[in-house]
């Protein structure tokens, strides 16, 4: 297994409470890693350290290292916008930008000046809408407000928008929790497709979703990583008592 | 089955009646004001009134119009609003993006609220003193400057409230794509806020164009249309005031006609901005 993200001695504090305790994990390249655990265990907090979102909250402190391709993203000379360009985020609820469908996908490419002509932008927008299976549904109304889409379509639009800035890693923070079952399935299928090209890290609180998606599993409890490893091993043979209890539905 | 006339139903009925009554008072006052302005002003509102400047003896009831005041008011309020916008949008964005809810942000908001509450005659006196100090005479520029001061706190606070209602997740969505703070502010926050910002501009323009006291000393009053920023400028509220003070009924009637013109301008801008902001809010996240 080749690690894409390596987390070393990571601690995070909200004010005086410690929300992550000495985390040491490795996240494999081009696989789906699922972070699971009971609510309040620090899953989302851990995820947010990967794209430096934790620092958006006042009064947080982080120590330790998060290495992406061997480079610590918390180094002083690292440009945070580059980190976030390289690491996309799919949030719990879709928040389309207050623009048209087309502009939502083009936005990220525009700010990073990734294309040279109008035509290149148009092609790229079409490409990412196709990747997320939206193009056929929206091709006649690309200029209409993104808010006119259904929630499920909005979430796929947010995925397309994230992919358009050409990240290598996709983070998902319970990305299907606000969606109906069919839309959730759609997103899950997309994630399974995308792992050919991207490293994917998903936080979920549904065990069944974890089992459907995971190649690699991280189990967290009270801010600590109790267990991590290939999905089959963890699901079939949990080493830790608490992981077993969680998998059997006792927590 | 319980009785139909329960106590809580009666209470509800009374409260509903009270709400209806207060609505009637507000709507009635508005209607009455409009009725008086229209009924007294409309007969005197001729084409000459809005197309000519005052000729000799205008204030004694002879021919002429209030074009000087119409143009003057539009220049003054337009200039003041534009200048206020140039300052207040960056202030509001800075307040939200960088100061947030820190103590300094609260101080700035408090200062703006205090400024909002200061009577406009005080702004006028302040502006006048300042102009005296630099040796400036009553002029369009002076009036615009004071109206800018008058409108700035209204516009900034109105925008600030609009920006504060912005969902934090939307900013995060833009940040997650690798935007920097400036891009979030100019490309995302502003677009989400545009309808509210248009409303804030209108609010400020409405106060600017309707204010008499602040421009009394600073812009002065003249029968001519200002040709440069250093010429004095007339304004509609002062035109109403001066004409109403004349002892001739036909001049007083023209005061109502001037008030009608002012009302129509404000109404047109209000409806226009509603239309624009309706079109802009198409993309906005609710």
HADDOCK unambig.tbl for C-alpha pairs under 7 A between the chains (distance, minus, plus):
assign (segid A and resid 81 and name CA) (segid B and resid 178 and name CA) 4.20 0.50 0.50
assign (segid A and resid 81 and name CA) (segid B and resid 179 and name CA) 6.09 0.50 0.50
assign (segid A and resid 81 and name CA) (segid B and resid 180 and name CA) 6.31 0.50 0.50
assign (segid A and resid 82 and name CA) (segid B and resid 178 and name CA) 6.22 0.50 0.50
assign (segid A and resid 84 and name CA) (segid B and resid 176 and name CA) 5.53 0.50 0.50
assign (segid A and resid 84 and name CA) (segid B and resid 177 and name CA) 6.00 0.50 0.50
assign (segid A and resid 84 and name CA) (segid B and resid 178 and name CA) 4.74 0.50 0.50
assign (segid A and resid 85 and name CA) (segid B and resid 177 and name CA) 5.43 0.50 0.50
assign (segid A and resid 85 and name CA) (segid B and resid 178 and name CA) 4.59 0.50 0.50
assign (segid A and resid 88 and name CA) (segid B and resid 176 and name CA) 6.35 0.50 0.50
assign (segid A and resid 88 and name CA) (segid B and resid 177 and name CA) 6.56 0.50 0.50
assign (segid A and resid 89 and name CA) (segid B and resid 176 and name CA) 6.06 0.50 0.50
assign (segid A and resid 95 and name CA) (segid B and resid 169 and name CA) 6.86 0.50 0.50
assign (segid A and resid 95 and name CA) (segid B and resid 170 and name CA) 5.81 0.50 0.50
assign (segid A and resid 95 and name CA) (segid B and resid 173 and name CA) 6.59 0.50 0.50
assign (segid A and resid 97 and name CA) (segid B and resid 170 and name CA) 6.76 0.50 0.50
assign (segid A and resid 97 and name CA) (segid B and resid 188 and name CA) 6.79 0.50 0.50
assign (segid A and resid 98 and name CA) (segid B and resid 188 and name CA) 6.86 0.50 0.50
assign (segid A and resid 98 and name CA) (segid B and resid 191 and name CA) 6.41 0.50 0.50
assign (segid A and resid 98 and name CA) (segid B and resid 192 and name CA) 5.60 0.50 0.50
assign (segid A and resid 98 and name CA) (segid B and resid 283 and name CA) 4.94 0.50 0.50
assign (segid A and resid 98 and name CA) (segid B and resid 284 and name CA) 4.91 0.50 0.50
assign (segid A and resid 98 and name CA) (segid B and resid 285 and name CA) 5.97 0.50 0.50
assign (segid A and resid 99 and name CA) (segid B and resid 283 and name CA) 5.26 0.50 0.50
assign (segid A and resid 100 and name CA) (segid B and resid 283 and name CA) 6.77 0.50 0.50
assign (segid A and resid 108 and name CA) (segid B and resid 177 and name CA) 5.95 0.50 0.50
assign (segid A and resid 111 and name CA) (segid B and resid 179 and name CA) 6.94 0.50 0.50
assign (segid A and resid 145 and name CA) (segid B and resid 282 and name CA) 6.62 0.50 0.50
assign (segid A and resid 145 and name CA) (segid B and resid 283 and name CA) 4.91 0.50 0.50
assign (segid A and resid 147 and name CA) (segid B and resid 283 and name CA) 6.79 0.50 0.50
assign (segid A and resid 147 and name CA) (segid B and resid 285 and name CA) 6.58 0.50 0.50
assign (segid A and resid 162 and name CA) (segid B and resid 177 and name CA) 6.31 0.50 0.50
